[in-house]
Amino acid sequence: MDGWSALTFIGRFRRTMDCSQNAYNEDTSVLLERLDSLEKALFSSGQSGLNGFQSWEKGQASQLTASTLVLNYRKRKITEVQS
């Protein structure tokens, strides 16, 4: 990817994510019609994250669980301590 292509990609990526994070409970149809399929998927992912965050902020989210990476780290640390 040459310099201009990278800059264009970064700019579009930032704008798409900014729009997805700042469009809570708004009509996004005008914005979405200008995006290609990859940008629409990115926008949808950003909106999903925003909705999850809003639910968490309101106390409506389900209980958080530790990731498998954290659980495996704890198991490894316990094994090292016992040795």
ZALOPA-124789 format. One line per 8 residues: number of its first residue (from 0); their letters; for each residue x, y, z negated of N, C-alpha, C, CB. Coordinates in pm, whole numbers, plus 50000, padded with zeros to 5 digits. Atoms other than C-alpha are relative to their C-alpha. Glycine has a CB too. Layout:
<rs>
NUM = a = X/Y/Z/X/Y/Z/X/Y/Z/X/Y/Z ~ ...
</rs>
This chain:
<rs>
0 = mdgwsalt = 50086/49883/50000/50000/50000/50000/50090/50123/50000/49902/50000/49877 ~ 49917/49880/49996/50154/50331/50102/49953/50101/49895/49997/50063/50140 ~ 50029/49901/50104/50151/50639/49878/49862/50061/50010/50101/50108/50006 ~ 50132/49936/49985/49839/50798/50025/49887/49903/49971/49985/50056/50142 ~ 50103/50101/50027/49640/50476/50013/49985/49976/49851/50033/49868/50072 ~ 50003/50022/50145/49735/50424/49650/49933/50117/49930/50142/49979/49945 ~ 50062/49881/50061/49640/50781/49559/49850/50005/50026/50068/50127/50052 ~ 50142/50002/49966/49309/50749/49741/49926/49897/49916/49980/49970/50151
8 = figrfrrt = 50061/50105/50080/49232/50421/49565/49986/50043/49854/50083/49871/50009 ~ 50003/49957/50140/49322/50562/49223/49895/50107/49979/50138/50053/49957 ~ 50100/49894/50012/49109/50871/49282/49858/49947/50005/50019/50102/50110 ~ 50136/50057/49988/48805/50672/49394/49967/49912/49880/49988/49918/50130 ~ 50020/50084/50118/48851/50424/49108/49962/50086/49880/50128/49918/49970 ~ 50029/49911/50114/48859/50705/48851/49863/50064/50011/50107/50109/49990 ~ 50132/49937/49981/48557/50883/48998/49887/49901/49978/49989/50061/50140 ~ 50104/50102/50016/48357/50561/49011/49981/49964/49853/50035/49874/50081
16 = mdcsqnay = 50010/50035/50142/48438/50469/48651/49946/50118/49918/50136/49956/49945 ~ 50052/49882/50071/48377/50826/48528/49850/50012/50020/50070/50128/50050 ~ 50144/49990/49972/48038/50832/48699/49922/49891/49928/49974/49993/50151 ~ 50072/50110/50066/47942/50492/48559/49992/50021/49850/50069/49866/50030 ~ 49998/49978/50144/48037/50596/48206/49919/50122/49957/50142/50014/49952 ~ 50071/49876/50034/47860/50932/48222/49857/50004/50052/50076/50118/50055 ~ 50135/50003/49943/47534/50822/48383/49911/49908/49917/50004/49952/50147 ~ 50082/50083/50088/47347/50679/48085/49854/50041/50013/50047/50012/49852
24 = nedtsvll = 50144/49976/49981/46971/50648/48151/49972/50108/50105/49936/50040/49869 ~ 50021/49905/49891/46998/50851/48472/49977/49923/50130/50121/50097/50014 ~ 50020/50059/49868/46893/50782/48830/50133/50006/50075/49886/50075/50079 ~ 49870/50006/49934/47209/50667/49007/49988/49960/50147/50090/49903/49928 ~ 50019/50048/49863/47058/50575/49346/50074/50086/50102/49852/49996/50033 ~ 49931/49912/49905/47201/50880/49525/50151/49974/49996/49970/50150/49969 ~ 49857/50028/50016/47546/50808/49386/50036/49865/50061/50039/50004/49852 ~ 49969/50135/49955/47532/50436/49466/49996/49984/50152/49905/49902/49938
32 = erldslek = 50010/50017/49855/47437/50480/49831/50128/50042/50071/49883/50080/50054 ~ 49873/49957/49939/47777/50643/49899/50113/49901/49975/50039/50137/49947 ~ 49893/50092/50039/47977/50355/49747/50002/49875/50087/49986/49962/49854 ~ 49992/50129/49931/48108/50045/49922/49971/49887/49900/50141/49981/50067 ~ 50040/50112/50087/48042/49696/49780/50093/49983/49880/49996/49871/50081 ~ 49907/50011/50112/48358/49686/49566/49974/50109/49896/50146/50007/50050 ~ 50027/49889/50092/48282/50027/49417/49867/49981/49929/50000/50133/50076 ~ 50129/50028/50065/47922/49924/49350/50017/49897/49888/49897/49949/50102
40 = alfssgqs = 49973/50101/50103/48048/49617/49160/50074/50063/49882/50081/49883/50058 ~ 49927/49930/50105/48290/49838/48966/49907/50090/49919/50115/50083/50060 ~ 50096/49912/50066/48013/50087/48889/49908/49918/49909/49916/50078/50104 ~ 50088/50087/50078/47786/49805/48771/50070/49948/49874/49952/49881/50086 ~ 49922/50046/50115/48060/49670/48544/50016/50112/49897/50137/49949/50045 ~ 49988/49885/50090/48114/50018/48398/49870/50030/49928/50045/50122/50076 ~ 50131/49977/50060/47741/50062/48338/49968/49893/49896/49891/50001/50109 ~ 50022/50109/50095/47724/49722/48169/50079/50024/49871/50039/49865/50062
48 = glngfqsw = 49919/49967/50117/48008/49821/47938/49943/50115/49921/50141/50033/50043 ~ 50061/49884/50066/47841/50154/47863/49875/49959/49924/49966/50109/50103 ~ 50122/50046/50067/47510/49985/47782/50032/49916/49877/49913/49920/50096 ~ 49958/50078/50115/47686/49737/47555/50052/50088/49888/50107/49900/50041 ~ 49947/49907/50101/47867/50019/47378/49887/50077/49933/50100/50097/50063 ~ 50113/49926/50056/47544/50215/47334/49921/49912/49904/49909/50053/50113 ~ 50070/50094/50089/47375/49907/47185/50078/49980/49871/49978/49865/50069 ~ 49916/50018/50119/47668/49855/46950/49992/50123/49910/50146/49973/50040
56 = ekgqasql = 50005/49876/50077/47660/50220/46844/49869/50013/49922/50018/50120/50092 ~ 50132/49993/50065/47290/50192/46761/49977/49884/49903/49890/50002/50106 ~ 50014/50114/50090/47350/49872/46561/49914/49890/50058/49943/50044/49870 ~ 50086/50099/49936/47160/49662/46814/50079/49885/50064/49915/50066/50105 ~ 49918/50103/49936/47451/49446/46927/50004/49874/49915/50143/50052/50025 ~ 49987/50125/50075/47493/49085/46832/50134/50000/49927/49989/49877/50095 ~ 49879/50007/50081/47766/48980/46593/50122/49978/50089/49989/49887/49895 ~ 49876/50015/49926/48119/49014/46726/50071/49873/49956/50091/50123/49980
64 = tastlvln = 49923/50119/50031/48335/48704/46745/50144/50022/50045/49939/49874/50067 ~ 49858/49989/49964/48713/48669/46762/50025/49929/50132/50090/49942/49888 ~ 49966/50064/49873/48863/48587/47099/50083/49874/49974/50078/50098/50091 ~ 49922/50123/50015/49031/48252/47156/50148/50032/49983/49980/49908/50122 ~ 49861/49960/50016/49365/48432/47182/50031/50029/49854/50030/50123/50087 ~ 49981/49968/50142/49326/48566/46827/49992/49874/49916/49894/50102/49952 ~ 50014/50124/50077/49207/48231/46694/50123/49911/50014/49876/49924/50044 ~ 49881/50082/49977/49500/48047/46853/50122/50060/49931/50027/49984/50150
72 = yrkrkite = 49889/49933/50067/49744/48306/46715/49996/49970/49850/49995/50152/50024 ~ 50014/50029/50143/49606/48254/46364/50040/49856/49970/49856/50025/49954 ~ 49966/50141/50020/49637/47875/46398/50151/49980/50006/49931/49911/50105 ~ 49856/50013/49984/49997/47907/46519/50073/50059/49879/50046/50069/50129 ~ 49937/49935/50114/50085/48145/46235/49987/49914/49874/49937/50139/49976 ~ 50021/50088/50116/49934/47911/45973/50093/49879/50009/49851/49953/49992 ~ 49912/50115/49980/50131/47618/46120/50144/50038/49968/49989/49947/50144 ~ 49863/49955/50027/50455/47821/46104/50023/50020/49851/50028/50130/50076
80 = vqs = 49988/49976/50143/50393/47918/45741/50008/49868/49924/49882/50084/49949 ~ 50003/50129/50068/50322/47557/45640/50127/49920/50023/49880/49920/50045 ~ 49878/50076/49967/50645/47430/45802/50116/50038/49912/50040/50021/50144
</rs>
